[in-house]
Every structure is written in structure tokens, then in C-alpha cells.
Amino acid sequence: MSSYKRTFKRSTKRAVSTMLVTAMCLSGGAAVFAEEAQSTAVTTSTASALLFSDVSDGFWAEKHIYKLAAEGIILGDAGKFRPSDSVTQQEAITMAVRFMNLESKLGSGSGAPEEMKVNAYFKPYLELALSEKLIDKTEELSTTGASESWGAKTATREWVAKLLVRALGQEDKAKSAGSAATGFADHTSISPAARGYVNVAVQLELTKGVEGNRFDPLGKVTRAQLATFLSRGSEYVTPGYSNVYEGIVTELTDSKLTLFTNGQLKSFALDNRSVYFTKDSEAKSSRTAIQLYTKVLVVDKIGSAAYVEVRDANQQLEKTEGTLLKKLSDNRLLMLVNNNSIEYTYDSSTSFLDQNGNAISVDSLTEDSTIIVQRETFTSAKKPVIIQVKSGVVNKSGTGTVDLVNVSDKTIRIKDDATGAIETYNYDDTSILIYQNQLLGGAAELQAGAAVTYTVKNSVFTRLEVTKAMERIVKGTLLSVEGSTLLSFTNSAGKAEIKALAAKPVVVINGIADATLGDLIADVKGGDQVELTISPDEQVTKIIVTGRQTELLTDLSVVNYEPKYKALMVVDSANKVHAFTVDDKTKAEYNSTTPTLTGVESLLTKGRKINVTHIGDRVLEIQVFYKYEGTYVSTDTAAKKVSILLPSGKTVAIPYQGTAPSIELYGKTSATIADLKAGDPVTAILSANQDTLQTLAIRKTVQFEISSVNTSNSRIQASSNGVTDNFYVDKATLLNDAGAAITVSSLQAGQTVNVTFSGRTADSLQVVKLTLGKVTAVDASSVTVKSFSGTPEVHSIANGVKVIRGTSVTSGTATLTTSDHVELRKDVDGTLLIKVLNSLERKFQRYDSINNDILVYRSTIQDDNYRFAVTSNLYIHQGDTTLTVQSLKDNDKIVLYFSGDKLVEVEKQ
């Protein structure tokens, strides 16, 4: 690709004094257009062109300012760029002429029309802009008053759009597009003669609309905006700047970059003035974004790369895979590729790599190895630049450190001590893996960082021995737990092992929050399947239960219980007899808040209904049957029986005493049988003799927002539909939004929870998942939201949907738009609830780090809504880029979004 050409030579006719340049810079009108008065001025500008003190890191237009400054189109004034200053018409045409690289055509300016008043410095530019048809004299004078200075007029958005489109040679397109609607809400405010130019400028993405889908045709254009417009315009023209090069990276170090451009190599120094960007991002990048053999644009400043932009991150290489047949003389390799013999010639710049990416010599290549040859595609020679072994035969012994174990691929990655190279080899069933003179249970017990000695034959580990104590993970079956000191288990090889327990080992059991050693099931015949973390000093520090082999028998009747021998005989519903042994570790459950083994033993009388959880003949838990859970069918008041359909499909009729059964329903103090309807979930609590109905508790799920949590007595204050209540959750199963067990201390004010009550007792509580984000699509079956994490989430509306906007609640999605920021959750019945977040547009003032508040400028003197608390999960961003609160600057335009009174999102405009 031909390089851009740029002529910096100035005609002595147009030379201006240093004093004049300084005066113009300080006037606030021409700083970015100041000419280099002398050679010394050029040097000074070059040294500071990319160091504008008022263009901070992350500034929205920094990429374009840096680029144009490096190209010499804009210059600073005493280290400042003044990005927010408005641009005058005479300044704009000067930039356009420089952008088009037309300065070599500048004349004396004597042909500039006197009626188009400009400062003397700008007359040559005005003269050239008219001759190049960037502006039309008649057109310009028609909009300029007799007493106005044409050059000093502030450039408007529609005027700049016209200038840009003409500078890019797109005027014919603009004329064709003149009758097309612009699509902006203020379309009629755009001058008819400018509409085609606006259409083209928008199509080329040189400019966009402003807030409220307006173009704002008479709005002012700032220096930063004009720099951005021109920079984006460079995608459509080739001005030919002499200091801009585009090519392929052939050499890259911390201090040097070499491009293959225009059939030759061109090198540039990289230093602390070099800035890095990529084509598709506005954000500043780093040198690591540049890779060998990728396409890059460089703007040269006296041998240094002032501006570097990655244009195509794909390496311009083609890969060929084949088998090495022979190494020939004269730097040639003979390879078999797709059954054809092909020769490749390499040179001193060709890199040779092993299968792990480590540098090797060409002599290390072995015949019959699979080789990948990567050749450059940017010259006719297509020279091999990388030759890498894909697979070859390796036989070696050494010492090193385990870097990664991949059980699925059966590979172990080692960092070799001798070479520092990272090498990967396979292992198989014959590989010997040893630690402390014992065989490991498998490669999964190896941990990254373990020091090893190893032997590899035919690229497979034959022996690997851990030489330094390491943490490891073993799997097995739990045999016994001796107090808090010892644990025994059967390992994956079937061998019994005994390990000491750490002082406070972590126990993880799915469904049990804050599990302890007492929750483990150890048994010779069927203990818990566990994953044990064993420390370097051979202590068990963590126990994860991965499986349980217990069996639950329900609907049993006690035949006999002998306390002396702790022998229990029962019969199931099929009249099959079972015999079990109870021990001190057997758990009990019956209608008591403090159940004990002694207490349950007194209830094991003949005919008593129980459930038993067991391993073999060992009883792990006895549940004395005291309730039925199912759905309500009907009540026979004459026979005084309540019928309930059990989950098994069986219907039971439970007698009650008195004139009516006792009914409990959350939210109603005096519930009656009339409050029940067929299909309602219920819990029937039986009398002590299991023969009559004591209480019929209706199961009801209510969605609350937690107000406060009292962890000391497991009591929660929460509100639902404007009603606040207090209730205990000490007997409830507590789950997070993913269904994992949690404790009361995990609950927080502000969380939304679903609480299921059995009567007036909370049986379970689950945190409701909330999704915050922006609506990106709505159709008849779903709503798609881009969440704060950046991940699109599709939410089905098959079970119904309600949209809450302020105090208005509507069914369906007709009122939802793709500009809405929302909070989504599901109601207890599965209805999708979409709350549109309230928003507030303000200008950022400062961050109060002491009180952790964001302060914004008030809309009026009476406005008291200007301070907002910053929470740990507040999402602050600009587009898809997440920001910190400290990165916000004074006068930044922001939109604040609220869920209720809580600030949840800040969007920088």
C-alpha cells in the first residue's frame, strides 16, 4: 500500500513571525492551526504535540487528537489543545486544507475576496478553499451579514458537515441525497441545501445526532469534535502524508518497530511519546496490542513512531502443515504436504520453535516430525518466517515444576529447570506418578507449582516424582471420622488411608450451609464420596462431599424397637420387613423444636408411622411421621374428614375433631375452610397419636423486599405490596438465587426474596435473582436485556409479563422500548416483572470519598436532589467500557438510573 505523503515545507512568502504565531495562539482562536515559524519552533512542537495537558487519559476524542497532532494537522499551544473551544470558519477551512494535504498549493492569498473577511494569516487558505470548491463564495456571502466577519463566525454543525463531505470528494452523493429525509427529529431545522450533506456525513459515520435524536444544525463545533470528524474521514481518502506509513510489522522490540511498506523496510523508534490505538476502538491501547506480521499504521515524527494504530490484528501469514522428509543443503527443507514433495528455503531471520513455542535450532528438527511452516503473504517471495514442530519424538529426563495438569487431554505441562522452557507431554496408564514413595491416585492429585523429576520416552511420561511437599487433592469414600483429629477413607485405588485433620477443616456439602464434621456420613459400607484437600504437611484442610449413597424408606410402620440393643424392626407398605440398628450418631426428627435420640426412642411404639434414612442396616435418621404434605382435595363436614392428594398420587382422608378443622393461612388471622380451594398446597399436622388432624396449614409463597435482618434470633423484617411484617426463619431452608444453601447472615436489606409459609411458619426462603441492564430487543415471546456484566440475557414472557413504569403497571410489552434501562425479576407465579428505572440527567460535580457520595450540579437553586450514595455494585460506564467513580470529571454529562431510591447505574455521555 502506498504511503501517505505530507509536505511540511513552507514558502518564505507565507512565513510568519514568532510573535504573530504567539499572538494568534493566545487569542484562543487559532492555537491548533499555528504555523511553525522557524525550524526551532518545529522541534518544540514535535516534542510536545502529543502531550496536551488538557487532554486527559480516557478523553473521548484523544485518539483523533493524537493522530492529527502526529500528522501535523493540528498543533498545541503551550502544551494545551483546548478541546472544548468552538471552531471558527476560517480555522475549519485551514484544517480541511491541511487534512487534504493541499498546502503546497497555497498562494499569497491576494485572490481572497475582500468581502469574505478573514485574518491575514488565513487568506491563502480561503483563496485555496474557494478554488478547490470546498466552499462557495455566493453561498457563504448569502448567510453573512454586511458587518460580520465571515472568518470569525463560529462553524455550525451543518456547515462543517458540508465542508467535510466536499473535502472527501462526496459532493455528488450529497446532491443525490438532498431530497431524502435525514431521520432526525429536527429535520425541518436543517437548511434544505445542507440536508444531503448531513445524510452523507451520517452515513459515513463522520458525525452523529445529539440527545433526543436531533442533529442540532446550528450547534457549535468544538476543536475535539472537528478533529474527530476529520480523523474518521481519513478512512475514505488517501491524502498522501509523507510521514504516515501503513504496512506489515516485521520486527518488534521494546524500542523499535519495523514495517514492510511500499516494497521496503522502514524502521521507527518506540519511546515514551509513542501512543497506541486499534482501528475499531476509541480507547488508548498499549504496545502489547502490536503483534508481528499484523497490519499497522505509523505516523513518523523525526524517526520516532508518534502514533501507532493496529489496522488489522490478523497475522498476514499462511500456514502449511506437513511431514519433514529431509534437511537439505543451502537452507532448504524437503517436506511431504498432501502427498506432494515441496521444498522450503529459510534464512537467518526464520524462527524455529518446538511444539511448546520455545526457540530451537534448525538442527533440532527430526525427520518424520510433523512441521507447520508459516509464510508471509505480503511479498511475492512468501518467505518462511516461522517453522514450528507440531509433534515429534522426545526422549529426555530432567527436573522442573508442574505448570498445568489437563486430565481430559491426559497431558502435564512442565517448566524445565535447565532451560526455563514450558514443555507439554502426555501421560498414560503405564506412567508412574510418585509422591513420598507412594503412588499417587492419578494425575489429578498433582498441583501447579509442585517440584518434580521426570523421564519422558517417545513424548510420554514414564515416571514423574514429586520431590517437594505439595498440596494435593484426592478422591475417595469416607470410612470414619474420629472426633476432630483423624479421618480415614478409601482412595480411588481402593486402598484405605488415614490422615490427620487440620484444626478447622472446611466442610462443603450441597444443601447444607456452614456444614461441619458432624454433617459427614462415614461408613464402611457406603460413606460419603469425598474430595479431600491435603496440605504439604499431610493434613486434611478441606472436605467436599461429591456424592451420598444413603437410601430413604417412607411410609414405614414400627413392628418393634428394643432400646437395649437399639434394634428397630419395621414393615413397609408392601408388608416387607426391615431390620435396622440405631446408634449414637442417628439423627431424629419429630414434632419438636429440640429433637433428641432419647426423645424419638420413646415414640417408637408399635404401629407408629416413620421414615428411615439408612446405609445398609445402619440408621442415619429417623423421622417420626407427624405431617402430610400435598394438595387439598376436599372436606367432608359430615364425616369430619379432610382429603389430601399426596405427591405419590395417593389420596388420604384425615379425620378431625370438633366442628371444623383448624386452618392456618399466612396473612389471615382467622382462616376457615372457605379460604381453601381444590389444588391448594397444604401441610396437614397430625396429633401426637398420628390419628387425627391437628392443624391444616395452607402453603403460600409471598415475595418480599427485606428491610432488615436480625441475625441473632433469625428474624427478618420485610415488606410486600406496601405491608411490612416480621417473621422468623430459624426453621426455614435458606437458599441464594442460584439455589445454594446460605445462612441468615448472608441475607441483606434491599434483597428481594420468595418466602414459602406453611400456615404462619416460614418453611423456605430463596433470594430472587435480579437482572439490571438495558433492553436491546422485544418481541412476542421474549425480552432481551444487555446486563451490567455485558452479557445479553433473553427472558421468556410465556408466563406473562408486567411492565412497571413509575406508578403505572401494564400487562404486555407494548410500552417497553429499546432505550429503557430496567430491573427484571420473576414473581412467585412466574410472571416476568420489568421495572423501568427512573433516570436523571445531570452534570457531574465531584466524588465525596469520605461519605462515598456522587455530587452533581443542581438543576435549580432549590434543587436538593444532588447527592447520591455510591454502593459496591453501582455500575458506572461509558458505552461498554466500565469506569471507576474516580475517573468522572467535573462537568461530565451523566445519566443516573434509580431502582426506587437506590442509585444503580451511572452512564457517562
C-alpha positions, 0 to 999 in steps of 0.5 A: 500500500502506498504511503501517505505523503505530507509536505511540511515545507513552507514558502518564505512568502507565507512565513510568519513571525514568532510573535504573530504565531504567539499572538494568534495562539493566545487569542484562543482562536487559532492555537491548533492551526499555528504555523511553525515559524522557524525550524526551532519552533518545529522541534518544540512542537514535535516534542510536545504535540502529543502531550496536551495537558488538557487532554486527559487519559480516557478523553473521548476524542484523544485518539483523533487528537493524537493522530492529527497532532502526529500528522501535523494537522493540528498543533498545541499551544503551550502544551494545551489543545483546548478541546472544548473551544468552538471552531471558527470558519476560517480555522475549519477551512485551514484544517480541511486544507491541511487534512487534504494535504493541499498546502503546497498549493497555497498562494499569497492569498491576494485572490481572497475576496475582500468581502469574505473577511478573514485574518491575514494569516488565513487568506491563502487558505480561503483563496485555496478553499474557494478554488478547490470548491470546498466552499462557495463564495455566493453561498457563504456571502448569502448567510453573512451579514454586511458587518460580520466577519465571515472568518470569525463566525463560529462553524455550525454543525451543518456547515462543517458537515458540508465542508467535510463531505466536499473535502472527501470528494462526496459532493455528488452523493450529497446532491443525490441525497438532498431530497431524502429525509435525514431521520432526525427529529429536527429535520425541518431545522436543517437548511434544505441545501445542507440536508444531503450533506448531513445524510452523507456525513451520517452515513459515513459515520463522520458525525452523529445526532445529539440527545433526543435524536436531533442533529442540532444544525446550528450547534457549535463545533468544538476543536475535539469534535472537528478533529474527530470528524476529520480523523474518521474521514481519513478512512475514505481518502488517501491524502498522501502524508509523507510521514504516515506509513501503513504496512506489515510489522516485521520486527518488534522490540521494546524500542523499535518497530519495523514495517514492510511498506511500499516494497521496503523496510522502514524502521521507527523508534518506540519511546515514551511519546509513542501512543497506541490505538486499534482501528475499531476502538476509541480507547488508548491501547498499549504496545502489547496490542502490536503483534508481528506480521499484523497490519499497522499504521505509523505516523513518523515524527523525526524517526520516532513512531508518534502514533501507532494504530493496529489496522488489522490484528490478523497475522498476514501469514499462511500456514502449511502443515506437513511431514519433514522428509529431509534437511537439505543443503543451502537452507532448504527443507524437503517436506511431504504436504498432501502427498506432494514433495515441496521444498522450503528455503529459510534464512537467518531471520526464520524462527524455529520453535518446538511444539511448546513455542520455545526457540530451537535450532534448525538442527533440532528438527527430526525427520518424520516430525510433523512441521507447520511452516508459516509464510508471509503473504505480503511479498511475492517471495512468501518467505518462511518466517516461522517453522514450528514442530507440531509433534515429534519424538522426545526422549529426555529426563530432567527436573522442573515444576508442574505448570498445568495438569489437563486430565481430559487431554491426559497431558502435564505441562512442565517448566524445565529447570535447565532451560526455563522452557514450558514443555507439554507431554502426555501421560498414560496408564503405564506412567508412574506418578510418585509422591513420598514413595507412594503412588499417587491416585492419578494425575489429578492429585498433582498441583501447579507449582509442585517440584518434580523429576521426570523421564519422558520416552517417545513424548510420554511420561514414564515416571514423574516424582514429586520431590517437594511437599505439595498440596494435593487433592484426592478422591475417595469414600469416607470410612470414619471420622474420629472426633476432630483429629483423624479421618480415614477413607478409601482412595480411588485405588481402593486402598484405605488411608488415614490422615490427620485433620487440620484444626478447622477443616472446611466442610462443603456439602450441597444443601447444607450451609456452614456444614461441619464434621458432624454433617459427614456420613462415614461408613464402611459400607457406603460413606460419603464420596469425598474430595479431600484437600491435603496440605504439604504437611499431610493434613486434611484442610478441606472436605467436599462431599461429591456424592451420598449413597444413603437410601430413604424408606417412607411410609414405614410402620414400627413392628418393634424397637428394643432400646437395649440393643437399639434394634428397630424392626419395621414393615413397609407398605408392601408388608416387607420387613426391615431390620435396622440398628440405631446408634449414637450418631442417628439423627431424629426428627419429630414434632419438636423444636429440640429433637433428641435420640432419647426423645424419638426412642420413646415414640417408637411404639408399635404401629407408629408411622416413620421414615428411615434414612439408612446405609445398609442396616445402619440408621442415619435418621429417623423421622417420626411421621407427624405431617402430610404434605400435598394438595387439598382435595376436599372436606367432608363436614359430615364425616369430619374428614379432610382429603389430601392428594399426596405427591405419590398420587395417593389420596388420604382422608384425615379425620378431625375433631370438633366442628371444623378443622383448624386452618392456618393461612399466612396473612389471615388471622382467622382462616376457615375452610372457605379460604381453601380451594381444590389444588391448594398446597397444604401441610396437614399436622397430625396429633401426637397419636398420628390419628387425627388432624391437628392443624391444616396449614395452607402453603403460600409463597409471598415475595418480599423486599427485606428491610432488615435482618436480625441475625441473632434470633433469625428474624427478618423484617420485610415488606410486600405490596406496601405491608411490612411484617416480621417473621422468623426463619430459624426453621426455614431452608435458606437458599441464594438465587442460584439455589445454594444453601446460605445462612441468615447472615448472608441475607441483606436489606434491599434483597428481594426474596420468595418466602414459602409459609406453611400456615404462619411458619416460614418453611423456605426462603430463596433470594430472587435473582435480579437482572439490571441492564438495558433492553436491546430487543422485544418481541412476542415471546421474549425480552432481551436485556444487555446486563451490567456484566455485558452479557445479553440475557433473553427472558421468556414472557410465556408466563406473562409479563408486567411492565412497571413504569413509575406508578403505572403497571401494564400487562404486555410489552407494548410500552417497553422500548429499546432505550429503557434501562430496567430491573427484571425479576420473576414473581412467585407465579412466574410472571416476568416483572420489568421495572423501568428505572427512573433516570436523571440527567445531570452534570457531574460535580465531584466524588465525596470519598469520605461519605462515598457520595456522587455530587452533581450540579443542581438543576435549580437553586432549590434543587436538593436532589444532588447527592447520591450514595455510591454502593459496591455494585453501582455500575458506572460506564461509558458505552461498554467500557466500565469506569471507576467513580474516580475517573468522572470529571467535573462537568461530565454529562451523566445519566443516573438510573434509580431502582426506587431510591437506590442509585444503580447505574451511572452512564457517562455521555 
